[in-house]
Amino acid sequence: MLGLSELKETKVYQEGRIEEARSLVLRLLTRRVGALPSTVEAQVQALELPQLEALGEALLDFAGLDGLTNWLRGQ
């Protein structure tokens, strides 16, 4: 049986964390800037966990879609 620390290192666990982060960030972005164009949503979907975490913090400063697209350009 796997302990908690071993479980956290499994690929399934890591993928689950990424999917949850993507889902949360996309919901927050939609509330913050409105409906996302499909190209922008695809860019967010392609981000890895550290980038998603950074975006989750940065989105609090976005005034609109321009803030998001500028942030994505910088990645």
N, CA, C and O atoms as a Tinker XYZ file with bonds, in Angstrom:
   300  protein
     1  N      0.839000   -1.180000    0.000000    73     2
     2  CA     0.000000    0.000000    0.000000    64     1     3
     3  C      0.887000    1.247000    0.000000    63     2     4     5
     4  O      1.901000    1.305000    0.695000    81     3
     5  N      0.488000    2.229000   -0.784000    73     3     6
     6  CA     1.253000    3.458000   -0.886000    64     5     7
     7  C      0.952000    4.396000    0.278000    63     6     8     9
     8  O     -0.193000    4.550000    0.701000    81     7
     9  N      2.013000    5.012000    0.778000    73     7    10
    10  CA     1.835000    6.057000    1.771000    64     9    11
    11  C      1.483000    7.354000    1.063000    63    10    12    13
    12  O      1.514000    7.434000   -0.165000    81    11
    13  N      1.150000    8.361000    1.842000    73    11    14
    14  CA     0.741000    9.637000    1.263000    64    13    15
    15  C      1.853000   10.264000    0.433000    63    14    16    17
    16  O      1.597000   10.781000   -0.655000    81    15
    17  N      3.077000   10.223000    0.933000    73    15    18
    18  CA     4.177000   10.842000    0.182000    64    17    19
    19  C      4.425000   10.114000   -1.132000    63    18    20    21
    20  O      4.726000   10.753000   -2.140000    81    19
    21  N      4.304000    8.791000   -1.138000    73    19    22
    22  CA     4.470000    8.035000   -2.384000    64    21    23
    23  C      3.325000    8.303000   -3.347000    63    22    24    25
    24  O      3.533000    8.401000   -4.556000    81    23
    25  N      2.122000    8.422000   -2.815000    73    23    26
    26  CA     0.945000    8.699000   -3.639000    64    25    27
    27  C      1.081000   10.028000   -4.363000    63    26    28    29
    28  O      0.739000   10.137000   -5.540000    81    27
    29  N      1.580000   11.036000   -3.660000    73    27    30
    30  CA     1.726000   12.363000   -4.249000    64    29    31
    31  C      2.726000   12.379000   -5.398000    63    30    32    33
    32  O      2.709000   13.296000   -6.218000    81    31
    33  N      3.579000   11.394000   -5.465000    73    31    34
    34  CA     4.583000   11.329000   -6.519000    64    33    35
    35  C      4.097000   10.558000   -7.752000    63    34    36    37
    36  O      4.802000   10.512000   -8.761000    81    35
    37  N      2.923000    9.963000   -7.687000    73    35    38
    38  CA     2.448000    9.186000   -8.825000    64    37    39
    39  C      1.988000   10.102000   -9.952000    63    38    40    41
    40  O      1.566000   11.237000   -9.728000    81    39
    41  N      2.081000    9.578000  -11.163000    73    39    42
    42  CA     1.686000   10.343000  -12.341000    64    41    43
    43  C      0.198000   10.695000  -12.293000    63    42    44    45
    44  O     -0.192000   11.800000  -12.668000    81    43
    45  N     -0.618000    9.773000  -11.839000    73    43    46
    46  CA    -2.070000   10.007000  -11.769000    64    45    47
    47  C     -2.368000   11.159000  -10.816000    63    46    48    49
    48  O     -3.196000   12.018000  -11.122000    81    47
    49  N     -1.709000   11.185000   -9.679000    73    47    50
    50  CA    -1.924000   12.260000   -8.703000    64    49    51
    51  C     -1.499000   13.603000   -9.292000    63    50    52    53
    52  O     -2.232000   14.587000   -9.196000    81    51
    53  N     -0.314000   13.641000   -9.903000    73    51    54
    54  CA     0.189000   14.880000  -10.492000    64    53    55
    55  C     -0.725000   15.381000  -11.603000    63    54    56    57
    56  O     -0.998000   16.579000  -11.683000    81    55
    57  N     -1.200000   14.485000  -12.458000    73    55    58
    58  CA    -2.115000   14.880000  -13.538000    64    57    59
    59  C     -3.420000   15.418000  -12.976000    63    58    60    61
    60  O     -3.992000   16.365000  -13.515000    81    59
    61  N     -3.885000   14.817000  -11.898000    73    59    62
    62  CA    -5.104000   15.296000  -11.249000    64    61    63
    63  C     -4.932000   16.707000  -10.708000    63    62    64    65
    64  O     -5.838000   17.531000  -10.825000    81    63
    65  N     -3.782000   16.990000  -10.119000    73    63    66
    66  CA    -3.510000   18.341000   -9.617000    64    65    67
    67  C     -3.509000   19.353000  -10.745000    63    66    68    69
    68  O     -4.055000   20.448000  -10.611000    81    67
    69  N     -2.887000   18.977000  -11.870000    73    67    70
    70  CA    -2.833000   19.903000  -13.007000    64    69    71
    71  C     -4.229000   20.170000  -13.556000    63    70    72    73
    72  O     -4.577000   21.317000  -13.838000    81    71
    73  N     -5.024000   19.125000  -13.707000    73    71    74
    74  CA    -6.383000   19.300000  -14.231000    64    73    75
    75  C     -7.228000   20.158000  -13.308000    63    74    76    77
    76  O     -7.990000   21.005000  -13.775000    81    75
    77  N     -7.103000   19.950000  -12.003000    73    75    78
    78  CA    -7.854000   20.773000  -11.055000    64    77    79
    79  C     -7.411000   22.232000  -11.123000    63    78    80    81
    80  O     -8.240000   23.140000  -11.075000    81    79
    81  N     -6.103000   22.453000  -11.234000    73    79    82
    82  CA    -5.593000   23.823000  -11.328000    64    81    83
    83  C     -6.085000   24.491000  -12.605000    63    82    84    85
    84  O     -6.495000   25.652000  -12.576000    81    83
    85  N     -6.048000   23.777000  -13.720000    73    83    86
    86  CA    -6.534000   24.342000  -14.986000    64    85    87
    87  C     -7.999000   24.714000  -14.886000    63    86    88    89
    88  O     -8.406000   25.795000  -15.310000    81    87
    89  N     -8.779000   23.825000  -14.330000    73    87    90
    90  CA   -10.209000   24.073000  -14.199000    64    89    91
    91  C    -10.483000   25.304000  -13.333000    63    90    92    93
    92  O    -11.303000   26.152000  -13.685000    81    91
    93  N     -9.796000   25.389000  -12.213000    73    91    94
    94  CA    -9.994000   26.525000  -11.308000    64    93    95
    95  C     -9.565000   27.829000  -11.965000    63    94    96    97
    96  O    -10.297000   28.817000  -11.913000    81    95
    97  N     -8.395000   27.844000  -12.578000    73    95    98
    98  CA    -7.893000   29.068000  -13.205000    64    97    99
    99  C     -8.815000   29.513000  -14.336000    63    98   100   101
   100  O     -9.088000   30.705000  -14.477000    81    99
   101  N     -9.290000   28.577000  -15.133000    73    99   102
   102  CA   -10.206000   28.948000  -16.221000    64   101   103
   103  C    -11.515000   29.531000  -15.682000    63   102   104   105
   104  O    -12.040000   30.493000  -16.243000    81   103
   105  N    -12.041000   28.960000  -14.607000    73   103   106
   106  CA   -13.269000   29.510000  -14.016000    64   105   107
   107  C    -13.030000   30.920000  -13.472000    63   106   108   109
   108  O    -13.850000   31.817000  -13.664000    81   107
   109  N    -11.896000   31.100000  -12.793000    73   107   110
   110  CA   -11.581000   32.423000  -12.246000    64   109   111
   111  C    -11.360000   33.444000  -13.352000    63   110   112   113
   112  O    -11.803000   34.587000  -13.242000    81   111
   113  N    -10.680000   33.039000  -14.413000    73   111   114
   114  CA   -10.461000   33.955000  -15.534000    64   113   115
   115  C    -11.778000   34.366000  -16.174000    63   114   116   117
   116  O    -11.967000   35.533000  -16.519000    81   115
   117  N    -12.681000   33.420000  -16.332000    73   115   118
   118  CA   -13.980000   33.727000  -16.928000    64   117   119
   119  C    -14.739000   34.731000  -16.064000    63   118   120   121
   120  O    -15.385000   35.640000  -16.586000    81   119
   121  N    -14.663000   34.569000  -14.764000    73   119   122
   122  CA   -15.328000   35.531000  -13.877000    64   121   123
   123  C    -14.651000   36.888000  -13.913000    63   122   124   125
   124  O    -15.307000   37.921000  -13.788000    81   123
   125  N    -13.323000   36.883000  -14.085000    73   123   126
   126  CA   -12.562000   38.128000  -14.038000    64   125   127
   127  C    -12.635000   38.922000  -15.339000    63   126   128   129
   128  O    -12.826000   40.138000  -15.313000    81   127
   129  N    -12.481000   38.232000  -16.494000    73   127   130
   130  CA   -12.378000   38.951000  -17.764000    64   129   131
   131  C    -13.499000   38.621000  -18.741000    63   130   132   133
   132  O    -13.567000   39.215000  -19.817000    81   131
   133  N    -14.371000   37.696000  -18.394000    73   131   134
   134  CA   -15.455000   37.309000  -19.296000    64   133   135
   135  C    -15.090000   36.079000  -20.116000    63   134   136   137
   136  O    -14.066000   35.439000  -19.881000    81   135
   137  N    -15.931000   35.767000  -21.063000    73   135   138
   138  CA   -15.721000   34.584000  -21.904000    64   137   139
   139  C    -14.375000   34.677000  -22.613000    63   138   140   141
   140  O    -14.008000   35.725000  -23.144000    81   139
   141  N    -13.651000   33.566000  -22.612000    73   139   142
   142  CA   -12.327000   33.538000  -23.220000    64   141   143
   143  C    -12.409000   33.061000  -24.664000    63   142   144   145
   144  O    -13.117000   32.099000  -24.962000    81   143
   145  N    -11.688000   33.729000  -25.565000    73   143   146
   146  CA   -11.597000   33.210000  -26.929000    64   145   147
   147  C    -10.953000   31.821000  -26.904000    63   146   148   149
   148  O    -10.137000   31.527000  -26.030000    81   147
   149  N    -11.318000   30.986000  -27.848000    73   147   150
   150  CA   -10.811000   29.606000  -27.841000    64   149   151
   151  C     -9.289000   29.550000  -27.918000    63   150   152   153
   152  O     -8.677000   28.647000  -27.347000    81   151
   153  N     -8.671000   30.499000  -28.614000    73   151   154
   154  CA    -7.203000   30.488000  -28.707000    64   153   155
   155  C     -6.563000   30.773000  -27.354000    63   154   156   157
   156  O     -5.547000   30.173000  -27.002000    81   155
   157  N     -7.152000   31.680000  -26.605000    73   155   158
   158  CA    -6.632000   32.018000  -25.280000    64   157   159
   159  C     -6.864000   30.847000  -24.330000    63   158   160   161
   160  O     -5.983000   30.500000  -23.544000    81   159
   161  N     -8.035000   30.242000  -24.399000    73   159   162
   162  CA    -8.312000   29.087000  -23.546000    64   161   163
   163  C     -7.328000   27.956000  -23.832000    63   162   164   165
   164  O     -6.872000   27.286000  -22.905000    81   163
   165  N     -7.001000   27.738000  -25.092000    73   163   166
   166  CA    -6.044000   26.692000  -25.459000    64   165   167
   167  C     -4.661000   26.996000  -24.880000    63   166   168   169
   168  O     -3.953000   26.087000  -24.445000    81   167
   169  N     -4.282000   28.268000  -24.876000    73   167   170
   170  CA    -2.995000   28.642000  -24.292000    64   169   171
   171  C     -2.966000   28.339000  -22.798000    63   170   172   173
   172  O     -1.968000   27.836000  -22.281000    81   171
   173  N     -4.051000   28.645000  -22.113000    73   171   174
   174  CA    -4.131000   28.365000  -20.681000    64   173   175
   175  C     -4.104000   26.855000  -20.452000    63   174   176   177
   176  O     -3.437000   26.386000  -19.530000    81   175
   177  N     -4.810000   26.099000  -21.266000    73   175   178
   178  CA    -4.837000   24.640000  -21.140000    64   177   179
   179  C     -3.448000   24.036000  -21.291000    63   178   180   181
   180  O     -3.177000   22.974000  -20.730000    81   179
   181  N     -2.567000   24.688000  -22.034000    73   179   182
   182  CA    -1.228000   24.162000  -22.304000    64   181   183
   183  C     -0.229000   24.463000  -21.184000    63   182   184   185
   184  O      0.886000   23.941000  -21.201000    81   183
   185  N     -0.608000   25.291000  -20.216000    73   183   186
   186  CA     0.309000   25.662000  -19.143000    64   185   187
   187  C      0.539000   24.496000  -18.185000    63   186   188   189
   188  O     -0.345000   23.668000  -17.963000    81   187
   189  N      1.727000   24.452000  -17.635000    73   187   190
   190  CA     2.072000   23.466000  -16.619000    64   189   191
   191  C      1.722000   24.016000  -15.236000    63   190   192   193
   192  O      1.382000   25.191000  -15.098000    81   191
   193  N      1.805000   23.172000  -14.226000    73   191   194
   194  CA     1.354000   23.533000  -12.883000    64   193   195
   195  C      2.015000   24.801000  -12.328000    63   194   196   197
   196  O      1.295000   25.657000  -11.815000    81   195
   197  N      3.327000   24.970000  -12.399000    73   195   198
   198  CA     3.898000   26.216000  -11.855000    64   197   199
   199  C      3.370000   27.469000  -12.563000    63   198   200   201
   200  O      3.145000   28.498000  -11.926000    81   199
   201  N      3.177000   27.377000  -13.870000    73   199   202
   202  CA     2.638000   28.513000  -14.619000    64   201   203
   203  C      1.185000   28.766000  -14.237000    63   202   204   205
   204  O      0.770000   29.919000  -14.116000    81   203
   205  N      0.414000   27.711000  -14.048000    73   203   206
   206  CA    -0.984000   27.859000  -13.632000    64   205   207
   207  C     -1.076000   28.522000  -12.264000    63   206   208   209
   208  O     -1.938000   29.369000  -12.029000    81   207
   209  N     -0.182000   28.128000  -11.370000    73   207   210
   210  CA    -0.172000   28.741000  -10.040000    64   209   211
   211  C      0.166000   30.220000  -10.137000    63   210   212   213
   212  O     -0.457000   31.045000   -9.468000    81   211
   213  N      1.147000   30.562000  -10.964000    73   211   214
   214  CA     1.513000   31.970000  -11.152000    64   213   215
   215  C      0.367000   32.748000  -11.781000    63   214   216   217
   216  O      0.095000   33.883000  -11.388000    81   215
   217  N     -0.304000   32.144000  -12.755000    73   215   218
   218  CA    -1.447000   32.799000  -13.394000    64   217   219
   219  C     -2.584000   32.999000  -12.404000    63   218   220   221
   220  O     -3.265000   34.023000  -12.439000    81   219
   221  N     -2.792000   32.037000  -11.529000    73   219   222
   222  CA    -3.831000   32.162000  -10.515000    64   221   223
   223  C     -3.636000   33.379000   -9.633000    63   222   224   225
   224  O     -4.610000   34.006000   -9.216000    81   223
   225  N     -2.385000   33.721000   -9.345000    73   223   226
   226  CA    -2.097000   34.926000   -8.563000    64   225   227
   227  C     -2.178000   36.177000   -9.432000    63   226   228   229
   228  O     -2.737000   37.191000   -9.014000    81   227
   229  N     -1.620000   36.105000  -10.639000    73   227   230
   230  CA    -1.568000   37.279000  -11.515000    64   229   231
   231  C     -2.954000   37.737000  -11.951000    63   230   232   233
   232  O     -3.177000   38.932000  -12.144000    81   231
   233  N     -3.879000   36.810000  -12.106000    73   231   234
   234  CA    -5.203000   37.182000  -12.634000    64   233   235
   235  C     -5.952000   38.141000  -11.730000    63   234   236   237
   236  O     -6.894000   38.804000  -12.166000    81   235
   237  N     -5.543000   38.218000  -10.484000    73   235   238
   238  CA    -6.185000   39.161000   -9.576000    64   237   239
   239  C     -5.933000   40.605000   -9.994000    63   238   240   241
   240  O     -6.692000   41.502000   -9.628000    81   239
   241  N     -4.869000   40.827000  -10.759000    73   239   242
   242  CA    -4.520000   42.176000  -11.197000    64   241   243
   243  C     -5.047000   42.516000  -12.589000    63   242   244   245
   244  O     -4.923000   43.661000  -13.023000    81   243
   245  N     -5.625000   41.564000  -13.287000    73   243   246
   246  CA    -6.102000   41.813000  -14.648000    64   245   247
   247  C     -7.357000   42.678000  -14.628000    63   246   248   249
   248  O     -8.295000   42.426000  -13.871000    81   247
   249  N     -7.354000   43.702000  -15.477000    73   247   250
   250  CA    -8.538000   44.548000  -15.623000    64   249   251
   251  C     -9.420000   44.048000  -16.759000    63   250   252   253
   252  O    -10.588000   44.423000  -16.856000    81   251
   253  N     -8.868000   43.212000  -17.607000    73   251   254
   254  CA    -9.618000   42.696000  -18.743000    64   253   255
   255  C     -8.794000   41.667000  -19.493000    63   254   256   257
   256  O     -7.747000   41.219000  -19.025000    81   255
   257  N     -9.285000   41.306000  -20.657000    73   255   258
   258  CA    -8.642000   40.286000  -21.476000    64   257   259
   259  C     -7.225000   40.691000  -21.889000    63   258   260   261
   260  O     -6.358000   39.832000  -22.051000    81   259
   261  N     -6.989000   41.982000  -22.057000    73   259   262
   262  CA    -5.647000   42.448000  -22.432000    64   261   263
   263  C     -4.601000   42.061000  -21.395000    63   262   264   265
   264  O     -3.481000   41.691000  -21.747000    81   263
   265  N     -4.959000   42.146000  -20.135000    73   263   266
   266  CA    -4.023000   41.759000  -19.078000    64   265   267
   267  C     -3.641000   40.298000  -19.182000    63   266   268   269
   268  O     -2.476000   39.937000  -19.012000    81   267
   269  N     -4.616000   39.470000  -19.458000    73   267   270
   270  CA    -4.356000   38.045000  -19.631000    64   269   271
   271  C     -3.485000   37.775000  -20.846000    63   270   272   273
   272  O     -2.512000   37.026000  -20.757000    81   271
   273  N     -3.823000   38.371000  -21.975000    73   271   274
   274  CA    -3.039000   38.101000  -23.180000    64   273   275
   275  C     -1.609000   38.624000  -23.025000    63   274   276   277
   276  O     -0.674000   37.997000  -23.523000    81   275
   277  N     -1.426000   39.739000  -22.359000    73   275   278
   278  CA    -0.071000   40.231000  -22.096000    64   277   279
   279  C      0.698000   39.268000  -21.210000    63   278   280   281
   280  O      1.879000   39.015000  -21.448000    81   279
   281  N      0.044000   38.729000  -20.193000    73   279   282
   282  CA     0.691000   37.776000  -19.300000    64   281   283
   283  C      1.084000   36.519000  -20.080000    63   282   284   285
   284  O      2.192000   36.007000  -19.919000    81   283
   285  N      0.191000   36.034000  -20.909000    73   283   286
   286  CA     0.484000   34.830000  -21.694000    64   285   287
   287  C      1.647000   35.062000  -22.654000    63   286   288   289
   288  O      2.467000   34.168000  -22.858000    81   287
   289  N      1.725000   36.241000  -23.237000    73   287   290
   290  CA     2.848000   36.562000  -24.132000    64   289   291
   291  C      4.177000   36.486000  -23.413000    63   290   292   293
   292  O      5.190000   36.108000  -24.002000    81   291
   293  N      4.174000   36.845000  -22.141000    73   291   294
   294  CA     5.398000   36.828000  -21.351000    64   293   295
   295  C      5.850000   35.451000  -20.897000    63   294   296   297
   296  O      6.922000   35.303000  -20.311000    81   295
   297  N      5.041000   34.459000  -21.164000    73   295   298
   298  CA     5.380000   33.096000  -20.716000    64   297   299
   299  C      6.202000   32.352000  -21.720000    63   298   300
   300  O      6.564000   31.198000  -21.488000    81   299
